[in-house]
């Protein structure tokens, strides 16, 4: 069952979700669905890497499960945990039953054997507290799994991900290997804080997103803020693109462009005069030195 | 068609992009789902499956142009209305799809481009062996299309010559304290990357071990309330493994530069292991370069740093002055968690070494490590004042090859 018929279809369906993209982004997305491969998305902050997963889940009407990575993230937080409390409660409630169970055992070894037979009662999926990864794998309907900012996790966690990503399965010592019921669509994002391992890259399809070209960004702004004047949108986007070309400390992201455009609409600004800039530039730029520099030197 | 992909993968490998067999299979697989008539999608599909690092994209682009397009390079001058139109306005697609629709046009187009090897659509049916092999697959348009696409055997050979051959064996004992041939530098960067990855992994192991300390009675009892006073969870005390702040002072004058850049590379690669790291370069003045490392390719940044006017790269190194300036401006930013690493040959050019400044710094920081890229026997000869600075350091090490660099890395991580 293919969710998208063609690359064009992806572009259209993403468009309905308010995500405007060209074939360069749509092709990998189409392929990840066809080839059942995870997609690794890299690019500067704020170009809409995470949004891809959201648009995927929106356009396919699938639930999105998100795993935010951070330093020190480990299996018990990402995969599963045993619910000790519940296990203990069960043990206590079943105390009486144990008498019945062991009633006809005459020797110690016989009772141990009888207990052994019931062993699985305590390590069954009942007591498993699924975390995002396991949730995605066990989900009966297909989901979109977003593993956000993989580069922030530790190397060990990255290696651990390999099994999940290549076979969509996880091994739990007490239960054996659990295989995905439905193939989840996996999107990994990375800001290139550190180099991801070759092994991880090999298992994924790769997409590098850069800042969009002028016309595409204008379309994005127009889409997100329908009441904006088209001239103003053009001015805004061209201004932002020039700033990005300027080697500033923190280049403005797409979401910041939109915020800024929104601010200008709210303030009823007609064009980018110096006054307007000096009062609203802090919506776009988040670094004091950058702002000073642009106010001083202008953008040309 | 699989053969085409394999050949293309080989071309890519020759130009230095690492491609595994699994990735080549993905690429072939991907082409089954993409309409090959649209060049952009075809290219993106290959790229998605084969290129996994942003830095490799230019190499891929070049290989793709060479491999799948009419050989433009043969006639440099009239290098193609085709290619330019394509890049400018992708929607128009004047190349492949149009050519297919209209055989006449293709013939003309090919002649205009002066390409002799282009297969004419009419003739194509009979003779080329490629096409016969392909037809017995599943009769996909792709096969036919690919057969028509010019495959430049010579191009792949041409690429071999220009392409770099990645290999870094036996890099460990190469003397870094000398001019290195340009190709070598890249190999060494790669080796440093690997080395840093190893160091970091070891360090992570250390973090994990840090968990298995003594039993923390208080927390274990607290936790046991949840489980009906049964201490189900035994909580161990975490041995504290603090992350240090790393402050690097690098003399980059003259030949020290060769070693300095590898050291800076190492520091950059180990970045995550410190709470914070700051880098300063100096010749006779201090210049902070911490913010210069912003994700651009490392060699680009490093070359740019060298040319920074604030540095006076070709000046005489003056340790005393640089240290005094650091003492004045940055002393307050040092703390007990800082590890100060100084790289320099301690050749002060007969200037006043002002070693007291180093002593002041040492009082404030956790550790001072001095790395000297000169062979030990030359220390304290001529204008070298290593013995003046030495007593104010916790470690003084010779650092002139990768093996020593690795020890340094270990030492810094363990500090």
Boltz contact constraints between the chains, C-beta under 6 A:
constraints:
  - contact:
      token1: [A, 7]
      token2: [B, 41]
      max_distance: 6.0
  - contact:
      token1: [A, 23]
      token2: [B, 40]
      max_distance: 6.0
  - contact:
      token1: [A, 23]
      token2: [B, 41]
      max_distance: 6.0
  - contact:
      token1: [A, 24]
      token2: [B, 44]
      max_distance: 6.0
  - contact:
      token1: [A, 27]
      token2: [B, 41]
      max_distance: 6.0
  - contact:
      token1: [A, 27]
      token2: [B, 44]
      max_distance: 6.0
  - contact:
      token1: [A, 27]
      token2: [B, 45]
      max_distance: 6.0
  - contact:
      token1: [A, 28]
      token2: [B, 48]
      max_distance: 6.0
  - contact:
      token1: [A, 31]
      token2: [B, 30]
      max_distance: 6.0
  - contact:
      token1: [A, 31]
      token2: [B, 48]
      max_distance: 6.0
  - contact:
      token1: [A, 34]
      token2: [B, 33]
      max_distance: 6.0
  - contact:
      token1: [A, 35]
      token2: [B, 29]
      max_distance: 6.0
  - contact:
      token1: [A, 84]
      token2: [B, 232]
      max_distance: 6.0
  - contact:
      token1: [A, 85]
      token2: [B, 226]
      max_distance: 6.0
  - contact:
      token1: [A, 85]
      token2: [B, 227]
      max_distance: 6.0
  - contact:
      token1: [A, 88]
      token2: [B, 227]
      max_distance: 6.0
  - contact:
      token1: [A, 154]
      token2: [B, 204]
      max_distance: 6.0
  - contact:
      token1: [A, 155]
      token2: [B, 201]
      max_distance: 6.0
  - contact:
      token1: [A, 155]
      token2: [B, 204]
      max_distance: 6.0
  - contact:
      token1: [A, 192]
      token2: [B, 295]
      max_distance: 6.0
  - contact:
      token1: [A, 194]
      token2: [B, 272]
      max_distance: 6.0
  - contact:
      token1: [A, 201]
      token2: [B, 52]
      max_distance: 6.0
  - contact:
      token1: [A, 202]
      token2: [B, 20]
      max_distance: 6.0
  - contact:
      token1: [A, 205]
      token2: [B, 48]
      max_distance: 6.0
  - contact:
      token1: [A, 206]
      token2: [B, 48]
      max_distance: 6.0
  - contact:
      token1: [A, 206]
      token2: [B, 52]
      max_distance: 6.0
  - contact:
      token1: [A, 208]
      token2: [B, 54]
      max_distance: 6.0
